[in-house]
Amino acid sequence: MHTTIFFVFIWVAAQAWGQDAKDIVRRAEARTRGGSSASRLTITTVRPTWKREMAVKAWTQGNDLTLILVTAPAKDKGIVFLRRGREVWNWIPSIERNIKLPPSMMGQSWMGTDFTNDDLVKEASIVEDYEHRLEGEDSVGGRLCHRIRLTPKPEASVVWGRLVMWVDKRDLLMLRTEYYDEAGGLANTLMASDVRMLGGRLLPGRVEMVPADK
């Protein structure tokens, strides 16, 4: 059981530079999001007895604005998620209603996938809401990576108890992230692959989220 996202097109702006663990994470996120981005995605959710595909368009502006528009299937077409700063809004066309999502819903499944609401709209900042520590290096998909532990700051309102992230040393690609719950148990593993040129920039074309207990 897993959910996979295939990135069809993405465009991103320039990135920052630095040396320590926090700067590595900031640079890696900037490579993906940049100053702004536009993307078209196919999201596939796989279960033992069924498989579901969804088409999505997404836009970001800096770290504070994210817009996600569902374009298929027909029953979900027109659903919109908007993050503005710390606020997350959901437009549901079937009831013509705009709903503000409370922080308590950030850990819930996004549209029935293995991604959480927080994963998709990025309410929590992996740069500002966590402390960062370099733990070593490993090879992921044949690429030498920094292994970085992210521990939530005491005052941060985040979904996960901690993260462990592998960032490619050469191209600053986030190739693997492990998500741990507050009890310290592994909950999900995100794996990025199919690295290629997308919108003029080297990025993973496929991202897969796999739950640990399913």
Secondary structure, DSSP 8 states (H G I E B T S, - for coil): -EEEEEEEEEEE-------SHHHHHHHHHHHHH-SEEEEEEEEEEE-SS-EEEEEEEEEEETTTEEEEEEEESTTTTT-EEEEETTEEEEEETTTTEEEE--GGGTTSBSTTSSSBHHHHH--S-TTTSEEEEEEEEEEETTEEEEEEEEEE-TT---S-SEEEEEEETTT--EEEEEEE-TTS-EEEEEEEEEEEEETTEEEEEEEEEEETT-
